[in-house]
Amino acid sequence: MPLLHAKDLWFSYGETPAIDGLTLTLEPGQFVSLIGPNGSGKSTLLRILLGRLHCRGLIQWEGREIRAWPRRELARLIAYLPQSPASETDQTVGDALRLGRAPYWGLFGLESAADEKVVRSVAELLELSSLLDRRLDELSGGQRQRVFVGRCLAQQPKVLLLDEPNTYLDLKHQFELYAMLRRLAREQAIAILAASHDVNLAGAFADEMVVLAKGKIAAIGPPIEVLRADLLEDVYGLPMESIPRTGGPPLVAPKSF
């Protein structure tokens, strides 16, 4: 049974559909990259799958319809990183990471030794251990983004829904983040659905890519099949070229004028 089974999803903010007849599955340990131009429905889809937007169609997590999931249980299953994560600027890195443990807190919101162990482990994984006492407003944009990713990982979810997780990260940390996410998918069977504007970074690490255009799936499949110049030209409305690469999918880029 897939972790996610979503069928015939339809959602509109007005007269024009934002998501139109979309069907998608997500398996444990699968890393899926979601690409497409602005307005194609990437962020909307993630919020629908999380239950924050109500749509027509069927959404099942672990075989149970999303409306049947209590919010606390769903928060243990799915962690979500929006494009603009909410935070208190005077909050410390440690406090921000501890918020990821909220679905596991007891009646009075008391943390356990297990909660603190998870926070320390996540901080070490993301090279945040030396920053645990620093305030968020004292960090660079890239450091804050790693904290927000860490807050998701502290939930110990089975699913990560990530909306532009590489925002504010420099090239080195983008690569390291995606490598870490793929490793987590492999080693801990975490399913990852990550929206990205960087088609080449997404393709380098994903098992499967989903291309959205005007709320519909324009293509779905392994990166080597999806990263085609003709396909992406139609989706992005820009002349593209494909550059063969040894040991991986091709690189795609706009044609030089």
C-alpha positions as CSV (number, residue, x, y, z in Angstrom):
1,M,0.0,0.0,0.0
2,P,1.4,3.5,-0.9
3,L,1.8,6.0,1.8
4,L,-0.2,8.5,-0.3
5,H,-2.9,7.8,-2.7
6,A,-4.4,11.0,-4.2
7,K,-6.9,10.7,-7.1
8,D,-8.7,13.2,-9.3
9,L,-7.9,16.2,-7.2
10,W,-9.5,19.5,-8.2
11,F,-9.2,22.9,-6.5
12,S,-9.8,26.5,-7.6
13,Y,-9.2,29.8,-6.0
14,G,-11.7,31.4,-8.4
15,E,-13.0,30.4,-11.8
16,T,-9.7,29.0,-13.1
17,P,-8.6,25.7,-11.6
18,A,-5.3,25.7,-9.6
19,I,-5.3,21.9,-9.5
20,D,-7.2,20.1,-12.2
21,G,-7.8,16.3,-12.2
22,L,-4.4,15.4,-10.6
23,T,-3.6,11.9,-9.5
24,L,-0.5,11.0,-7.5
25,T,1.0,8.3,-5.3
26,L,4.0,8.3,-2.9
27,E,5.8,5.3,-1.6
28,P,7.9,4.9,1.5
29,G,11.5,5.8,0.8
30,Q,10.7,7.6,-2.5
31,F,12.1,11.0,-3.3
32,V,9.9,12.9,-5.7
33,S,10.7,16.3,-7.0
34,L,7.9,18.6,-8.0
35,I,8.8,21.1,-10.7
36,G,6.9,23.7,-12.9
37,P,6.7,27.4,-13.5
38,N,5.3,29.9,-11.1
39,G,1.5,29.5,-10.8
40,S,1.6,25.8,-11.9
41,G,0.1,24.6,-8.6
42,K,3.1,23.3,-6.7
43,S,2.6,25.0,-3.4
44,T,-1.2,24.6,-3.7
45,L,-0.8,20.8,-4.2
46,L,1.4,20.5,-1.1
47,R,-1.1,22.4,1.1
48,I,-4.0,20.2,-0.3
49,L,-2.1,17.0,0.6
50,L,-1.5,18.3,4.1
51,G,-5.3,19.1,4.5
52,R,-4.9,22.8,4.8
53,L,-6.9,23.4,1.6
54,H,-10.0,21.3,0.9
55,C,-10.5,20.0,-2.6
56,R,-12.6,17.6,-4.6
57,G,-11.2,14.2,-5.1
58,L,-9.7,11.5,-2.9
59,I,-6.7,11.8,-0.5
60,Q,-5.6,8.8,1.5
61,W,-2.6,8.6,3.8
62,E,-1.7,5.0,4.8
63,G,-5.1,3.9,3.4
64,R,-7.1,6.4,5.6
65,E,-8.9,9.4,4.1
66,I,-7.3,12.6,5.2
67,R,-10.4,13.9,6.9
68,A,-10.3,10.9,9.3
69,W,-6.8,11.7,10.6
70,P,-6.7,13.6,13.9
71,R,-4.4,16.6,13.5
72,R,-1.9,15.4,16.1
73,E,-1.6,12.0,14.4
74,L,-1.2,13.6,11.0
75,A,1.6,15.8,12.4
76,R,3.4,12.7,13.5
77,L,3.1,11.3,10.0
78,I,3.8,14.4,7.8
79,A,6.2,17.3,8.3
80,Y,5.7,20.4,6.1
81,L,8.1,23.1,5.2
82,P,6.3,26.1,3.5
83,Q,8.1,28.7,1.4
84,S,8.0,31.3,4.3
85,P,8.1,29.4,7.6
86,A,6.7,31.1,10.6
87,S,9.0,31.8,13.5
88,E,9.7,34.2,16.4
89,T,12.8,36.2,15.6
90,D,13.9,36.1,19.3
91,Q,13.5,32.3,19.4
92,T,16.7,30.3,19.8
93,V,17.7,27.6,17.3
94,G,17.2,25.0,20.0
95,D,13.7,26.2,20.8
96,A,12.8,26.2,17.1
97,L,14.0,22.6,16.8
98,R,12.1,21.6,19.9
99,L,8.8,22.8,18.3
100,G,9.2,19.9,15.9
101,R,8.6,17.6,18.9
102,A,5.2,19.2,19.7
103,P,3.1,16.3,18.3
104,Y,4.8,14.1,20.9
105,W,4.5,16.3,24.0
106,G,2.4,15.2,26.9
107,L,-0.7,16.9,28.3
108,F,1.2,19.9,29.8
109,G,3.6,20.3,26.9
110,L,6.5,18.8,28.9
111,E,9.5,17.6,27.0
112,S,11.0,14.2,27.6
113,A,14.6,13.0,27.5
114,A,13.8,11.3,24.2
115,D,12.7,14.7,22.8
116,E,16.0,16.3,23.7
117,K,17.9,13.4,22.2
118,V,16.1,13.8,18.9
119,V,16.8,17.6,18.9
120,R,20.5,17.0,19.5
121,S,20.7,14.4,16.8
122,V,19.0,16.7,14.2
123,A,21.2,19.6,15.2
124,E,24.3,17.4,14.6
125,L,23.0,16.2,11.3
126,L,22.4,19.7,10.0
127,E,25.6,21.2,11.6
128,L,23.6,23.3,13.9
129,S,25.0,22.1,17.3
130,S,27.1,25.2,17.8
131,L,24.2,27.4,17.1
132,L,21.6,26.0,19.5
133,D,21.7,29.0,21.8
134,R,21.8,31.6,19.0
135,R,18.6,33.6,18.2
136,L,17.1,33.2,14.8
137,D,17.5,36.9,14.0
138,E,21.2,36.5,14.5
139,L,21.5,33.8,11.7
140,S,22.0,34.1,8.0
141,G,19.1,33.2,5.7
142,G,20.7,29.9,4.8
143,Q,21.3,29.0,8.5
144,R,17.6,29.8,9.3
145,Q,16.5,27.6,6.4
146,R,18.5,24.7,7.8
147,V,16.8,25.3,11.2
148,F,13.4,25.1,9.6
149,V,14.3,21.9,7.8
150,G,15.6,20.6,11.1
151,R,12.3,21.4,12.8
152,C,10.6,19.2,10.2
153,L,13.1,16.4,10.8
154,A,12.6,16.6,14.6
155,Q,9.0,15.5,14.0
156,Q,10.4,12.1,12.9
157,P,7.8,11.9,10.1
158,K,7.2,9.2,7.6
159,V,6.6,12.0,5.0
160,L,8.3,15.3,4.2
161,L,6.4,17.8,2.1
162,L,8.9,20.6,1.3
163,D,8.2,23.8,-0.6
164,E,11.5,25.1,-2.0
165,P,13.7,23.7,0.8
166,N,16.9,25.1,-0.9
167,T,15.7,28.7,-0.5
168,Y,18.5,31.0,0.8
169,L,21.1,28.1,0.7
170,D,24.4,28.5,-1.1
171,L,25.4,26.0,-3.7
172,K,27.3,23.8,-1.2
173,H,24.5,23.6,1.3
174,Q,21.9,23.0,-1.5
175,F,23.9,20.0,-2.6
176,E,24.4,18.8,1.0
177,L,20.7,19.2,1.8
178,Y,19.5,17.2,-1.1
179,A,22.1,14.5,-0.6
180,M,21.0,14.3,3.1
181,L,17.3,14.1,2.1
182,R,18.0,11.3,-0.4
183,R,20.0,9.5,2.3
184,L,17.1,9.8,4.8
185,A,14.7,8.5,2.2
186,R,16.9,5.5,1.6
187,E,18.0,4.7,5.1
188,Q,14.8,5.6,7.0
189,A,12.2,4.9,4.3
190,I,11.0,8.5,4.6
191,A,8.9,9.6,1.6
192,I,9.8,13.1,0.3
193,L,7.8,15.3,-2.0
194,A,9.9,18.5,-2.7
195,A,8.8,21.4,-4.8
196,S,11.8,23.2,-6.6
197,H,12.5,25.7,-9.2
198,D,16.0,24.2,-9.8
199,V,15.2,21.5,-12.3
200,N,18.8,20.2,-12.5
201,L,19.3,20.0,-8.7
202,A,15.9,18.3,-8.4
203,G,16.7,15.8,-11.1
204,A,20.1,14.9,-9.7
205,F,18.7,13.5,-6.5
206,A,15.1,12.5,-7.2
207,D,13.8,9.0,-8.0
208,E,10.9,10.5,-9.8
209,M,9.9,13.9,-11.1
210,V,6.5,15.4,-11.5
211,V,6.1,18.3,-13.9
212,L,3.1,20.6,-13.2
213,A,1.6,23.0,-15.8
214,K,-1.6,24.9,-15.1
215,G,-2.5,22.6,-12.3
216,K,-2.2,19.4,-14.4
217,I,0.6,16.8,-14.6
218,A,2.5,17.5,-17.8
219,A,4.9,14.6,-17.2
220,I,5.8,12.1,-14.5
221,G,8.7,9.7,-14.4
222,P,12.4,9.2,-13.7
223,P,14.6,12.3,-14.3
224,I,16.2,10.8,-17.4
225,E,12.8,10.7,-19.0
226,V,11.4,14.0,-17.7
227,L,14.4,16.3,-18.3
228,R,13.9,16.7,-22.0
229,A,14.3,20.0,-23.8
230,D,11.1,19.6,-25.9
231,L,9.0,18.9,-22.8
232,L,10.4,21.7,-20.7
233,E,10.1,24.2,-23.6
234,D,6.4,23.6,-23.7
235,V,6.0,23.8,-19.9
236,Y,8.2,26.9,-19.3
237,G,7.6,28.7,-22.7
238,L,11.3,29.1,-23.2
239,P,13.7,27.6,-25.8
240,M,15.7,24.9,-24.0
241,E,18.7,22.6,-24.7
242,S,19.7,19.3,-23.2
243,I,23.3,18.6,-22.2
244,P,24.2,14.9,-21.8
245,R,25.9,14.0,-18.6
246,T,27.8,10.9,-17.6
247,G,26.3,8.8,-14.8
248,G,23.0,10.8,-14.5
249,P,20.2,12.5,-16.2
250,P,21.0,15.3,-18.7
251,L,21.3,18.9,-17.7
252,V,18.8,21.3,-19.2
253,A,19.2,25.0,-19.7
254,P,17.7,27.9,-21.7
255,K,19.2,28.2,-25.1
256,S,21.6,31.2,-25.4
257,F,20.4,33.9,-27.6
